[in-house]
Structure formats: C-alpha cells, structure tokens
Amino acid sequence: MMAGEYAQVSGATYEASFAESGPVRLFAQPTVNSPVGFELDRWGRLTRLVERNEVSRLFRVETTARWRGWRILVERVLDDGRRADIYVDGYDQRPPTGQPPRAEDAIWVTDRTPPHDLGLRQVENNVWRGTVPIDELVDVREVFVEIPV
C-alpha cells in the first residue's frame, strides 16, 4: 500500500516532499544497501535534496479505506510497512442531507465504536488521527495523481 507523495529518480521510487516548483526532498529508510547520496536526519530517516530535472516522475497517492467501521484517509504508510497514520473526519461519515444512507454504509453508521475509544486522538472537533495496523484496513482504494515535473 502507498499513501502520500512520491518521486522517481534513476529508476527508484522514494517517498518525497515537494512544492509546485523547485527541488524535491527524497526520503529512504536506513538499510544494509542504503542509497548513495542520502544523509541521516534527526528522525532517523535518510534524506536527499535533488533538483527537479533529476526527477522522472512525481505523483501523489490518495488512499482511503475502512477501519473498524470508519471511513478513513491514510496519510502515510509508516517505515515498517505494517502500520499507517490515518485521519478520521466524523463529519464525513453521513450521507449528504436529503439522501438516504447507502445499503453498504448502514452497518457502519449504526454499529461502530467512537474513534477516541479505539485509541485515536482528537485533533479538532469531530476529527481524529492515529496509527493503526495496515492489516486492519479493509476496502482500500488508492488513487494515483500525476504531478507535472
């Protein structure tokens, strides 16, 4: 599973951070075969700043899923590949006004535990964030959005 921003450089795909123009910051995990030219940052990740002309592809992966009955947005897959940072918007859990709930949503609306009881932290009114095991996510959907280099 992928979520967040990515860049391809010299045939390899890296997590990335970038603006509309300018350089691109690449991220990698320290391994036995760590990529050349990366430096360790204070969070223990390898990072490298490259010029945009070195990048062959930029893209964002918008990943949604269901977790314990809640529709969630996956913000990023963590370094171990087994956990993900997620975002739950409680306002986004009901059908639009004037429309009946869809059959596939009916059980989710009536039979779910509040996010704060599931270990997520509330970051603002009706919005929660947390880290969950990827194997608990169901109905995962990834949308790849190409970004002009």
LOKOLNU-246998 format. One record per residue: residue number from 0; residue in three letters; z, y negated, x negated of N, C-alpha, C, O in turn. Coordinates in nm, 2 decimals, always signed. Each point is the difference from the previous one (the first is absolute). Example, Ala and Ser with C-alpha at 12.3 -4.5 7.8 and 13.67 -1.06 7.14 Angstrom:
# LOKOLNU-246998
   numi   torse     n_pz     n_py     n_px    ca_pz    ca_py    ca_px     c_pz     c_py     c_px     o_pz     o_py     o_px
      0     ALA    +0.78    +0.57    -1.32    +0.00    -0.12    +0.09    +0.00    -0.12    -0.09    +0.07    +0.00    -0.10
      1     SER    -0.14    -0.11    +0.14    +0.00    -0.11    -0.09    +0.08    -0.11    +0.08    +0.01    -0.11    -0.05
***
This chain:
# LOKOLNU-246998
   numi   torse     n_pz     n_py     n_px    ca_pz    ca_py    ca_px     c_pz     c_py     c_px     o_pz     o_py     o_px
      0     MET    +0.00    +0.12    -0.08    +0.00    -0.12    +0.08    +0.00    -0.12    -0.09    +0.06    -0.01    -0.11
      1     MET    -0.13    -0.10    +0.16    +0.00    -0.12    -0.07    +0.04    -0.12    +0.09    -0.02    +0.02    +0.12
      2     ALA    +0.07    -0.12    -0.17    +0.04    -0.12    +0.08    +0.01    -0.12    -0.10    +0.06    +0.02    -0.11
      3     GLY    -0.11    -0.13    +0.14    +0.01    -0.12    -0.08    -0.14    -0.03    -0.07    -0.10    +0.03    +0.05
      4     GLU    +0.11    -0.11    -0.16    -0.12    -0.05    -0.07    -0.02    +0.09    -0.12    +0.09    +0.04    -0.07
      5     TYR    -0.23    -0.02    +0.04    -0.04    +0.08    -0.11    -0.12    -0.06    -0.07    -0.07    -0.08    +0.06
      6     ALA    +0.05    +0.12    -0.19    -0.11    -0.05    -0.07    -0.05    +0.12    -0.08    +0.08    +0.09    -0.05
      7     GLN    -0.21    -0.08    +0.03    -0.06    +0.10    -0.09    -0.05    -0.07    -0.13    -0.07    -0.10    +0.01
      8     VAL    +0.11    +0.16    -0.12    -0.03    -0.06    -0.13    -0.04    +0.12    -0.09    +0.08    +0.09    -0.01
      9     SER    -0.20    -0.09    -0.05    -0.04    +0.11    -0.09    +0.01    +0.13    +0.07    +0.04    +0.10    -0.07
     10     GLY    -0.07    -0.09    +0.19    +0.00    +0.13    +0.07    +0.13    +0.05    +0.06    +0.01    +0.10    +0.07
     11     ALA    +0.10    -0.17    -0.10    +0.14    +0.03    +0.04    +0.04    -0.09    +0.11    -0.03    -0.12    +0.00
     12     THR    +0.11    +0.17    +0.10    +0.05    -0.08    +0.11    +0.15    -0.03    -0.03    +0.07    +0.09    -0.03
     13     TYR    -0.03    -0.22    +0.04    +0.13    -0.04    -0.02    +0.06    -0.08    +0.12    -0.08    -0.06    +0.07
     14     GLU    +0.21    +0.07    -0.04    +0.06    -0.10    +0.09    -0.03    -0.13    -0.07    +0.00    -0.01    -0.12
     15     ALA    -0.01    -0.10    +0.21    -0.04    -0.13    -0.06    +0.06    -0.11    +0.08    +0.05    +0.02    +0.11
     16     SER    -0.05    -0.14    -0.17    +0.04    -0.12    +0.07    -0.11    -0.10    -0.04    -0.03    -0.02    -0.12
     17     PHE    -0.02    -0.05    +0.22    -0.11    -0.10    -0.03    +0.00    -0.10    +0.11    +0.04    +0.02    +0.11
     18     ALA    -0.10    -0.14    -0.15    -0.03    -0.11    +0.09    -0.15    +0.00    +0.03    -0.07    +0.09    -0.04
     19     GLU    +0.03    -0.19    +0.11    -0.14    -0.02    +0.04    -0.09    -0.01    -0.13    -0.12    +0.05    +0.00
     20     SER    +0.17    -0.10    -0.10    -0.07    -0.02    -0.13    +0.09    +0.02    -0.11    +0.13    +0.00    +0.02
     21     GLY    -0.18    +0.00    -0.14    +0.09    +0.01    -0.12    +0.03    +0.14    -0.04    -0.06    +0.10    +0.05
     22     PRO    +0.15    -0.08    -0.15    +0.02    +0.13    -0.05    +0.07    +0.10    +0.10    +0.05    -0.05    +0.10
     23     VAL    -0.05    +0.17    -0.14    +0.06    +0.11    +0.09    +0.11    +0.07    -0.09    -0.03    +0.04    -0.11
     24     ARG    +0.14    -0.02    +0.18    +0.11    +0.07    -0.07    +0.00    +0.14    +0.04    +0.00    +0.03    +0.12
     25     LEU    -0.01    +0.07    -0.22    +0.00    +0.14    +0.03    +0.14    +0.06    -0.02    +0.07    -0.05    -0.09
     26     PHE    -0.04    +0.15    +0.16    +0.13    +0.07    -0.01    -0.02    +0.15    -0.02    -0.09    +0.06    +0.06
     27     ALA    +0.17    +0.00    -0.15    -0.01    +0.14    -0.02    +0.14    +0.05    -0.03    +0.09    -0.08    -0.04
     28     GLN    -0.07    +0.21    +0.05    +0.13    +0.06    -0.03    +0.00    +0.05    -0.14    -0.10    +0.06    -0.05
     29     PRO    +0.21    -0.07    -0.02    +0.01    +0.05    -0.14    -0.01    +0.16    +0.01    +0.08    +0.06    +0.07
     30     THR    -0.17    -0.01    -0.14    -0.02    +0.15    -0.01    -0.02    +0.04    -0.15    -0.01    -0.09    -0.08
     31     VAL    -0.01    +0.22    +0.06    -0.03    +0.04    -0.13    -0.13    -0.06    -0.05    -0.02    -0.04    -0.12
     32     ASN    -0.08    +0.03    +0.21    -0.13    -0.05    -0.03    -0.02    -0.14    +0.07    -0.09    -0.02    +0.07
     33     SER    +0.19    -0.07    -0.10    -0.01    -0.14    +0.06    -0.13    -0.07    -0.05    -0.04    +0.02    -0.11
     34     PRO    -0.02    -0.10    +0.20    -0.12    -0.07    -0.03    +0.02    -0.10    -0.11    +0.11    -0.06    -0.02
     35     VAL    -0.22    +0.04    -0.06    +0.01    -0.09    -0.12    -0.01    -0.14    +0.05    -0.06    -0.04    +0.10
     36     GLY    +0.14    -0.05    -0.17    -0.01    -0.14    +0.03    +0.10    -0.05    +0.10    +0.01    -0.12    +0.03
     37     PHE    +0.08    +0.21    +0.02    +0.10    -0.03    +0.10    +0.13    -0.03    -0.07    +0.03    +0.06    -0.11
     38     GLU    +0.05    -0.15    +0.17    +0.14    -0.03    -0.06    +0.10    +0.03    +0.11    -0.02    -0.01    +0.12
     39     LEU    +0.14    +0.06    -0.17    +0.11    +0.03    +0.09    +0.06    -0.13    +0.06    +0.03    -0.09    -0.08
     40     ASP    -0.01    +0.08    +0.21    +0.06    -0.12    +0.06    +0.15    +0.03    +0.02    +0.05    +0.11    -0.03
     41     ARG    +0.02    -0.21    +0.08    +0.15    +0.02    +0.01    +0.04    +0.10    +0.11    +0.11    +0.04    +0.01
     42     TRP    -0.21    +0.00    +0.08    +0.03    +0.10    +0.10    -0.04    +0.14    -0.04    +0.00    +0.09    +0.09
     43     GLY    -0.05    -0.08    -0.21    -0.03    +0.14    -0.05    -0.14    +0.04    +0.03    -0.03    +0.12    -0.01
     44     ARG    -0.05    -0.21    +0.06    -0.14    +0.03    +0.02    -0.09    -0.06    -0.11    +0.03    -0.10    -0.06
     45     LEU    -0.14    +0.17    +0.04    -0.10    -0.05    -0.10    -0.09    -0.10    +0.08    -0.04    +0.02    +0.11
     46     THR    +0.01    -0.13    -0.18    -0.08    -0.11    +0.06    -0.10    -0.05    -0.10    +0.02    +0.00    -0.12
     47     ARG    -0.13    -0.04    +0.17    -0.11    -0.06    -0.08    -0.07    -0.10    +0.08    -0.04    +0.02    +0.11
     48     LEU    +0.01    -0.14    -0.17    -0.08    -0.10    +0.06    -0.14    +0.01    -0.05    -0.02    -0.01    -0.12
     49     VAL    -0.08    +0.02    +0.21    -0.14    +0.01    -0.04    -0.08    -0.11    +0.07    +0.04    -0.05    +0.10
     50     GLU    -0.14    +0.01    -0.17    -0.09    -0.10    +0.06    -0.08    +0.07    +0.11    -0.03    +0.12    +0.00
     51     ARG    -0.01    -0.20    +0.10    -0.07    +0.05    +0.12    -0.13    +0.07    -0.04    -0.04    +0.09    +0.07
     52     ASN    -0.03    -0.13    -0.17    -0.12    +0.06    -0.04    +0.01    +0.14    -0.06    -0.10    +0.07    -0.01
     53     GLU    +0.23    -0.03    -0.02    +0.02    +0.14    -0.04    +0.02    +0.09    +0.12    +0.01    +0.12    -0.02
     54     VAL    +0.01    -0.17    +0.13    +0.03    +0.08    +0.12    -0.13    +0.03    +0.08    -0.09    -0.08    +0.02
     55     SER    +0.07    +0.21    +0.01    -0.12    +0.05    +0.07    +0.02    +0.00    +0.15    -0.10    -0.01    +0.08
     56     ARG    +0.23    +0.02    -0.03    +0.02    +0.00    +0.14    +0.14    -0.04    +0.03    +0.10    +0.03    -0.07
     57     LEU    -0.08    -0.11    +0.17    +0.13    -0.04    +0.06    +0.00    +0.04    +0.14    -0.10    -0.02    +0.08
     58     PHE    +0.22    +0.07    -0.04    +0.01    +0.04    +0.15    +0.15    +0.01    +0.04    +0.09    +0.01    -0.09
     59     ARG    -0.08    -0.02    +0.22    +0.14    +0.00    +0.06    +0.00    +0.12    +0.09    -0.10    +0.03    +0.07
     60     VAL    +0.21    +0.04    -0.06    +0.01    +0.12    +0.09    +0.11    -0.04    +0.10    +0.12    -0.01    -0.04
     61     GLU    -0.16    +0.00    +0.16    +0.10    -0.04    +0.11    +0.03    +0.14    +0.07    -0.08    +0.06    +0.07
     62     THR    +0.20    -0.02    -0.09    +0.04    +0.13    +0.05    +0.11    -0.01    +0.11    +0.10    -0.07    -0.02
     63     THR    -0.13    +0.14    +0.13    +0.10    +0.00    +0.11    +0.03    +0.15    +0.03    -0.08    +0.09    -0.04
     64     ALA    +0.19    -0.07    +0.10    +0.04    +0.14    +0.04    +0.11    -0.01    +0.10    +0.03    -0.11    +0.05
     65     ARG    +0.03    +0.22    -0.01    +0.11    +0.01    +0.08    +0.11    +0.07    -0.08    -0.02    +0.09    -0.07
     66     TRP    +0.14    -0.15    +0.09    +0.12    +0.06    -0.07    +0.11    +0.00    +0.10    +0.05    -0.10    +0.05
     67     ARG    +0.00    +0.22    -0.02    +0.11    +0.02    +0.09    -0.02    -0.07    +0.13    +0.09    -0.06    +0.06
     68     GLY    -0.22    +0.05    -0.01    -0.03    -0.06    +0.13    -0.04    -0.15    -0.01    -0.05    -0.05    +0.10
     69     TRP    +0.06    -0.01    -0.22    -0.04    -0.14    -0.01    -0.13    -0.01    -0.07    -0.03    +0.07    -0.09
     70     ARG    -0.05    -0.16    +0.14    -0.13    -0.04    -0.07    +0.04    -0.08    -0.12    +0.08    -0.10    +0.02
     71     ILE    -0.13    +0.13    -0.13    +0.04    -0.07    -0.13    -0.12    -0.04    -0.08    -0.11    +0.06    +0.02
     72     LEU    +0.13    -0.16    -0.10    -0.09    -0.04    -0.10    +0.05    +0.05    -0.14    +0.12    -0.03    -0.03
     73     VAL    -0.20    +0.10    -0.04    +0.04    +0.05    -0.14    -0.03    -0.12    -0.09    -0.12    -0.03    -0.02
     74     GLU    +0.22    -0.03    -0.05    -0.03    -0.11    -0.09    -0.05    +0.05    -0.13    -0.09    -0.06    -0.06
     75     ARG    +0.15    +0.17    +0.01    -0.04    +0.06    -0.13    +0.06    +0.14    -0.01    +0.11    +0.03    +0.05
     76     VAL    -0.19    +0.05    -0.13    +0.05    +0.13    -0.03    +0.08    -0.02    -0.13    -0.05    -0.06    -0.10
     77     LEU    +0.17    +0.12    +0.09    +0.08    -0.02    -0.12    -0.05    +0.09    -0.11    -0.08    +0.09    +0.02
     78     ASP    +0.13    -0.12    -0.14    -0.05    +0.06    -0.12    +0.00    +0.15    -0.01    -0.08    +0.06    -0.06
     79     ASP    +0.18    +0.00    +0.13    +0.01    +0.15    +0.00    -0.10    +0.06    +0.09    -0.02    +0.12    +0.00
     80     GLY    -0.05    -0.20    +0.09    -0.10    +0.06    +0.09    +0.06    +0.07    +0.12    -0.07    +0.06    +0.08
     81     ARG    +0.20    -0.05    -0.07    +0.07    +0.07    +0.10    +0.07    -0.09    +0.10    +0.04    +0.05    +0.11
     82     ARG    -0.03    -0.18    -0.14    +0.07    -0.09    +0.09    -0.09    -0.13    +0.02    -0.09    -0.02    -0.08
     83     ALA    +0.11    -0.05    +0.19    -0.07    -0.12    +0.03    +0.09    -0.11    +0.05    +0.10    +0.03    +0.07
     84     ASP    -0.13    -0.15    -0.10    +0.06    -0.11    +0.06    -0.07    -0.03    +0.13    -0.12    -0.01    +0.00
     85     ILE    +0.20    +0.00    +0.11    -0.06    -0.02    +0.13    +0.05    -0.13    +0.06    +0.11    -0.05    -0.04
     86     TYR    -0.18    +0.01    +0.15    +0.04    -0.12    +0.07    -0.02    +0.03    +0.15    -0.10    +0.06    +0.04
     87     VAL    +0.21    -0.08    +0.04    -0.01    +0.02    +0.14    +0.02    -0.13    +0.08    +0.10    -0.07    -0.03
     88     ASP    -0.20    +0.04    +0.11    +0.01    -0.12    +0.08    +0.03    +0.04    +0.15    -0.09    +0.05    +0.07
     89     GLY    +0.21    -0.07    -0.03    +0.04    +0.04    +0.13    -0.07    -0.07    +0.11    -0.02    +0.06    +0.11
     90     TYR    -0.04    -0.18    -0.13    -0.08    -0.07    +0.10    -0.13    +0.07    +0.02    -0.07    -0.02    +0.10
     91     ASP    +0.02    +0.10    -0.20    -0.13    +0.06    +0.01    +0.01    +0.14    +0.06    -0.10    +0.08    -0.02
     92     GLN    +0.21    -0.04    +0.09    +0.01    +0.13    +0.05    -0.02    +0.02    +0.14    +0.01    +0.11    +0.06
     93     ARG    -0.05    -0.22    +0.01    -0.02    +0.01    +0.14    -0.15    -0.04    +0.03    -0.06    -0.07    -0.08
     94     PRO    +0.01    +0.12    +0.19    -0.14    -0.03    +0.04    -0.01    -0.15    +0.04    +0.10    -0.06    +0.04
     95     PRO    -0.22    +0.00    -0.05    -0.01    -0.14    +0.04    +0.04    -0.02    +0.15    -0.01    +0.10    +0.08
     96     THR    +0.06    -0.21    -0.05    +0.05    -0.03    +0.13    -0.12    +0.02    +0.10    -0.11    -0.03    -0.02
     97     GLY    +0.15    +0.10    +0.13    -0.10    +0.03    +0.11    -0.07    +0.13    -0.02    -0.09    +0.03    +0.08
     98     GLN    +0.11    +0.04    -0.19    -0.07    +0.13    -0.02    +0.11    +0.11    +0.00    +0.10    -0.01    -0.06
     99     PRO    -0.14    +0.12    +0.12    +0.10    +0.11    +0.00    +0.00    +0.07    -0.13    -0.10    -0.01    -0.08
    100     PRO    +0.21    +0.07    +0.04    +0.01    +0.07    -0.13    -0.10    +0.11    -0.01    -0.03    +0.07    +0.10
    101     ARG    -0.02    -0.04    -0.21    -0.09    +0.11    -0.02    +0.08    +0.13    +0.00    +0.12    +0.00    -0.04
    102     ALA    -0.18    +0.11    +0.08    +0.07    +0.12    +0.02    +0.06    +0.05    -0.14    +0.11    +0.05    +0.00
    103     GLU    -0.19    -0.07    -0.11    +0.05    +0.05    -0.13    +0.12    -0.09    -0.05    +0.07    +0.04    -0.09
    104     ASP    -0.05    -0.16    +0.15    +0.11    -0.08    -0.04    +0.13    +0.02    +0.08    +0.11    -0.04    -0.03
    105     ALA    -0.13    +0.11    +0.15    +0.11    +0.01    +0.09    +0.13    +0.06    -0.06    +0.11    -0.06    +0.02
    106     ILE    -0.12    +0.17    -0.10    +0.12    +0.06    -0.06    +0.06    -0.09    -0.10    +0.12    +0.00    -0.02
    107     TRP    -0.20    -0.08    -0.05    +0.05    -0.09    -0.11    +0.08    -0.11    +0.06    +0.10    -0.04    -0.06
    108     VAL    -0.15    -0.01    +0.17    +0.07    -0.12    +0.06    +0.14    +0.04    +0.06    +0.09    -0.08    -0.02
    109     THR    -0.08    +0.20    +0.07    +0.13    +0.04    +0.07    +0.09    +0.08    -0.08    +0.12    +0.01    +0.03
    110     ASP    -0.17    +0.05    -0.14    +0.09    +0.10    -0.07    +0.00    -0.02    -0.15    -0.06    +0.08    -0.08
    111     ARG    +0.12    -0.19    +0.04    +0.00    -0.03    -0.15    +0.13    -0.07    -0.03    +0.06    -0.07    +0.08
    112     THR    -0.01    +0.10    -0.20    +0.12    -0.06    -0.06    -0.03    -0.14    -0.05    -0.10    -0.02    -0.06
    113     PRO    +0.19    -0.08    +0.08    -0.02    -0.13    -0.05    -0.02    +0.00    -0.16    +0.07    +0.08    -0.06
    114     PRO    -0.16    -0.16    +0.01    -0.02    +0.00    -0.15    +0.12    -0.01    -0.08    +0.02    +0.06    -0.11
    115     HIS    +0.08    -0.15    +0.15    +0.12    -0.02    -0.08    +0.09    +0.13    +0.00    +0.07    +0.02    -0.10
    116     ASP    -0.09    +0.07    +0.20    +0.08    +0.12    +0.00    -0.08    +0.11    -0.09    +0.06    +0.11    -0.02
    117     LEU    -0.18    -0.14    -0.02    -0.07    +0.09    -0.09    +0.00    -0.04    -0.14    -0.07    +0.06    -0.09
    118     GLY    +0.15    -0.16    +0.06    +0.02    -0.04    -0.14    -0.09    -0.11    -0.05    +0.01    -0.04    -0.12
    119     LEU    -0.09    -0.02    +0.21    -0.08    -0.12    -0.04    +0.09    -0.12    +0.01    +0.09    -0.01    +0.07
    120     ARG    -0.13    -0.09    -0.15    +0.07    -0.13    +0.00    -0.08    -0.10    +0.08    -0.12    -0.01    -0.01
    121     GLN    +0.20    -0.07    +0.09    -0.07    -0.10    +0.08    -0.02    -0.12    -0.09    +0.10    -0.05    -0.06
    122     VAL    -0.22    +0.00    +0.06    -0.04    -0.11    -0.09    -0.01    -0.13    +0.08    +0.01    -0.11    -0.06
    123     GLU    -0.04    +0.12    +0.19    +0.00    -0.11    +0.09    +0.01    +0.06    +0.14    +0.00    +0.12    +0.02
    124     ASN    +0.00    -0.21    +0.08    +0.02    +0.05    +0.14    -0.11    +0.10    +0.03    -0.12    -0.03    +0.01
    125     ASN    +0.16    +0.15    +0.03    -0.08    +0.11    +0.04    -0.10    +0.05    -0.10    -0.11    +0.05    +0.03
    126     VAL    +0.14    -0.07    -0.16    -0.09    +0.04    -0.11    +0.09    +0.07    -0.10    +0.10    -0.05    -0.05
    127     TRP    -0.14    +0.17    +0.01    +0.07    +0.09    -0.10    -0.08    +0.04    -0.11    -0.13    +0.02    +0.01
    128     ARG    +0.19    +0.01    -0.13    -0.07    +0.05    -0.11    +0.09    +0.11    -0.06    +0.12    +0.01    +0.01
    129     GLY    -0.19    +0.08    -0.09    +0.07    +0.11    -0.06    -0.09    +0.09    -0.08    -0.12    -0.02    +0.00
    130     THR    +0.18    +0.12    -0.07    -0.07    +0.10    -0.07    +0.02    +0.13    +0.06    +0.11    +0.04    +0.03
    131     VAL    -0.22    +0.03    +0.00    +0.01    +0.13    +0.07    -0.09    +0.11    -0.07    -0.09    -0.04    -0.08
    132     PRO    +0.12    +0.17    +0.10    -0.08    +0.10    -0.06    -0.14    +0.00    +0.06    -0.01    -0.01    +0.13
    133     ILE    -0.09    +0.03    -0.21    -0.14    +0.00    +0.06    -0.02    +0.12    +0.09    -0.07    -0.01    +0.09
    134     ASP    +0.14    +0.12    -0.12    -0.03    +0.12    +0.08    +0.06    -0.02    +0.14    -0.02    +0.09    +0.09
    135     GLU    +0.09    -0.20    -0.06    +0.05    -0.02    +0.14    -0.10    -0.09    +0.08    +0.02    -0.02    +0.12
    136     LEU    -0.12    -0.03    -0.19    -0.10    -0.08    +0.07    -0.10    +0.09    +0.07    -0.05    +0.09    -0.06
    137     VAL    +0.01    -0.13    +0.18    -0.10    +0.07    +0.08    -0.10    -0.10    +0.05    +0.02    -0.12    +0.00
    138     ASP    -0.14    +0.18    +0.04    -0.11    -0.09    +0.05    -0.03    -0.11    -0.10    -0.02    -0.12    +0.04
    139     VAL    +0.01    +0.16    -0.16    -0.03    -0.10    -0.11    -0.15    -0.04    +0.01    -0.09    +0.08    +0.01
    140     ARG    +0.07    -0.21    -0.02    -0.13    -0.06    +0.00    -0.02    -0.10    -0.11    +0.08    -0.09    -0.01
    141     GLU    -0.18    +0.11    -0.07    -0.03    -0.09    -0.11    -0.13    -0.07    +0.03    -0.10    +0.06    +0.03
    142     VAL    +0.10    -0.20    -0.05    -0.12    -0.08    +0.02    -0.02    -0.06    -0.14    +0.09    -0.08    -0.05
    143     PHE    -0.21    +0.10    -0.01    -0.03    -0.06    -0.13    -0.08    -0.13    +0.03    -0.10    +0.00    +0.07
    144     VAL    +0.15    -0.10    -0.13    -0.07    -0.13    +0.01    -0.04    -0.05    -0.14    +0.08    -0.02    -0.09
    145     GLU    -0.21    +0.01    +0.08    -0.06    -0.04    -0.13    +0.02    -0.15    -0.02    -0.02    -0.08    +0.10
    146     ILE    +0.05    +0.04    -0.22    +0.03    -0.14    -0.03    -0.11    -0.04    -0.11    -0.02    +0.07    -0.09
    147     PRO    -0.05    -0.18    +0.12    -0.10    -0.04    -0.10    +0.06    -0.03    -0.14    +0.10    -0.06    -0.01
    148     VAL    -0.17    +0.12    -0.09    +0.04    -0.02    -0.14    -0.04    -0.14    -0.04    +0.02    -0.04    -0.11
***
